[in-house]
Amino acid sequence: MLPAAAGTLLARLPAYPGSVLLVTALNLGLAPQLPDDVRQQLVRKKLRIQVRDARLTFDFSWTGQRFAACAAQQAADLTISASAHDFLRLAQRQEDPDTLFFSRRLAMEGDTELGLMVKNTLDALELPVLDLQQLKPPRLLARIAAWRATAARPVGKQP
């Protein structure tokens, strides 16, 4: 659980840049794995992630090709909310969404059918476990340097 002061500070940040960062991650990690039927069901559906203790809200939708950030003023078709700690435990696969839901630590509001489809789709996908060790500055900088070195090689010079 985040301290209340951190939540108050985070709540003052504009929501849109955070939504852009979230959809960038979703487009890199999740979008390529979405089955065609799920892609069709998500078109023009507005989704919202609320991190309760951080007082952050991320609004986005599926355009048919990718996830895109949305303005926060529109009503969401589905809102998923939990604490930052519980979202982190979900991403690290240390907690089951059903357990969090039935203990009232994870909430889904709005279109129930859409919520079940999203949950079942995420359960069925082979998503990488979020490893926070990979985000430490030395490791992150090494990964960026390796990516840049690979990207800078002329075509035909790849090992």
C-alpha positions as CSV (number, residue, x, y, z in Angstrom):
1,M,0.0,0.0,0.0
2,L,1.4,3.4,-1.0
3,P,1.5,6.1,1.7
4,A,-1.4,8.6,1.5
5,A,1.1,11.4,0.8
6,A,2.4,9.6,-2.3
7,G,-1.1,9.1,-3.5
8,T,-1.9,12.8,-3.1
9,L,1.2,13.7,-5.0
10,L,0.6,11.2,-7.8
11,A,-3.0,12.3,-8.2
12,R,-1.8,15.7,-9.3
13,L,0.0,14.3,-12.3
14,P,-1.7,14.6,-15.6
15,A,-3.4,11.2,-16.6
16,Y,-2.8,11.2,-20.3
17,P,1.1,10.7,-20.3
18,G,0.6,7.7,-18.0
19,S,-2.0,6.3,-20.3
20,V,0.4,6.7,-23.3
21,L,3.1,4.8,-21.3
22,L,0.6,2.1,-20.5
23,V,-0.6,1.6,-24.0
24,T,3.0,1.5,-25.3
25,A,3.7,-1.4,-23.0
26,L,0.4,-3.1,-23.9
27,N,1.2,-2.6,-27.6
28,L,4.7,-4.2,-27.2
29,G,3.8,-7.1,-24.9
30,L,0.1,-7.8,-25.2
31,A,-1.3,-6.7,-28.6
32,P,0.7,-9.1,-30.8
33,Q,-0.7,-12.1,-28.8
34,L,-4.4,-11.1,-28.9
35,P,-6.6,-13.6,-30.8
36,D,-8.6,-12.1,-33.7
37,D,-12.0,-12.7,-32.0
38,V,-10.8,-10.7,-29.0
39,R,-9.5,-7.9,-31.2
40,Q,-12.9,-7.6,-32.8
41,Q,-14.7,-7.6,-29.4
42,L,-12.4,-4.9,-28.1
43,V,-12.9,-2.4,-31.0
44,R,-14.0,1.0,-29.6
45,K,-14.3,-0.3,-26.1
46,K,-13.0,2.1,-23.5
47,L,-11.0,0.5,-20.8
48,R,-9.9,2.1,-17.5
49,I,-7.3,1.0,-15.0
50,Q,-7.5,2.6,-11.6
51,V,-4.7,2.3,-9.1
52,R,-6.6,3.1,-6.0
53,D,-3.8,4.0,-3.5
54,A,-1.8,5.9,-6.1
55,R,-4.9,7.7,-7.2
56,L,-3.9,7.2,-10.8
57,T,-6.3,6.4,-13.7
58,F,-5.3,5.2,-17.1
59,D,-7.8,5.3,-20.0
60,F,-7.3,3.5,-23.3
61,S,-9.1,1.7,-26.0
62,W,-8.4,-0.8,-28.9
63,T,-8.5,0.9,-32.3
64,G,-8.6,-2.4,-34.2
65,Q,-4.8,-2.2,-34.8
66,R,-3.4,-1.1,-31.5
67,F,-4.2,0.2,-28.0
68,A,-4.5,4.0,-27.8
69,A,-4.7,6.4,-24.9
70,C,-8.1,8.1,-24.4
71,A,-9.2,11.3,-22.7
72,A,-10.4,10.7,-19.2
73,Q,-13.7,12.5,-19.6
74,Q,-15.5,9.6,-21.4
75,A,-17.3,6.9,-19.5
76,A,-15.5,3.6,-19.5
77,D,-17.0,0.3,-20.7
78,L,-14.8,-1.6,-18.2
79,T,-13.0,-0.3,-15.1
80,I,-10.4,-2.5,-13.4
81,S,-9.2,-1.2,-10.0
82,A,-6.8,-2.4,-7.4
83,S,-3.9,-1.1,-5.3
84,A,-0.4,-0.6,-6.8
85,H,0.8,-3.5,-4.8
86,D,-1.9,-5.9,-6.0
87,F,-1.3,-4.9,-9.7
88,L,2.4,-5.5,-9.2
89,R,1.7,-8.9,-7.7
90,L,-0.5,-9.7,-10.6
91,A,2.2,-8.7,-13.1
92,Q,4.7,-10.8,-11.3
93,R,2.3,-13.7,-11.2
94,Q,2.5,-13.9,-7.4
95,E,-1.2,-13.5,-7.0
96,D,-4.2,-14.9,-8.9
97,P,-6.8,-12.4,-10.1
98,D,-9.7,-14.6,-8.8
99,T,-8.2,-14.6,-5.3
100,L,-7.9,-10.8,-5.4
101,F,-11.4,-10.4,-6.9
102,F,-13.1,-12.6,-4.2
103,S,-11.2,-10.9,-1.4
104,R,-12.4,-7.5,-2.8
105,R,-8.9,-6.3,-3.5
106,L,-9.5,-6.3,-7.3
107,A,-12.7,-4.8,-8.8
108,M,-14.2,-4.9,-12.2
109,E,-17.0,-2.5,-13.0
110,G,-19.1,-2.0,-16.1
111,D,-19.6,-4.5,-18.9
112,T,-19.5,-7.9,-17.1
113,E,-19.2,-9.8,-20.4
114,L,-16.3,-7.6,-21.5
115,G,-14.6,-8.1,-18.1
116,L,-14.8,-11.9,-18.3
117,M,-13.5,-11.8,-21.8
118,V,-10.5,-9.7,-20.8
119,K,-9.8,-11.8,-17.7
120,N,-10.1,-15.1,-19.6
121,T,-7.9,-13.8,-22.5
122,L,-5.2,-12.6,-20.1
123,D,-5.3,-16.0,-18.3
124,A,-4.9,-17.8,-21.6
125,L,-1.9,-15.8,-22.9
126,E,1.7,-16.6,-22.2
127,L,2.8,-13.2,-20.9
128,P,6.3,-12.6,-19.4
129,V,6.4,-12.2,-15.7
130,L,7.4,-8.7,-14.6
131,D,10.9,-9.0,-13.2
132,L,11.8,-5.8,-11.4
133,Q,15.4,-6.8,-11.3
134,Q,15.5,-6.2,-15.1
135,L,14.5,-2.5,-14.5
136,K,17.4,-1.7,-12.3
137,P,19.4,1.1,-13.9
138,P,22.6,-0.9,-14.8
139,R,20.6,-3.7,-16.4
140,L,18.2,-1.4,-18.1
141,L,21.1,0.7,-19.5
142,A,22.9,-2.4,-20.7
143,R,19.7,-3.6,-22.5
144,I,19.2,-0.2,-24.2
145,A,22.9,-0.2,-25.3
146,A,22.6,-3.7,-26.7
147,W,19.4,-2.7,-28.6
148,R,21.0,0.4,-30.0
149,A,24.1,-1.5,-31.1
150,T,21.9,-4.0,-32.9
151,A,19.8,-1.3,-34.5
152,A,22.8,0.6,-35.7
153,R,24.3,-2.3,-37.6
154,P,24.0,-2.0,-41.4
155,V,21.7,-4.4,-43.1
156,G,23.6,-7.6,-44.0
157,K,26.1,-7.1,-41.1
158,Q,24.0,-8.9,-38.5
159,P,25.9,-11.8,-36.8
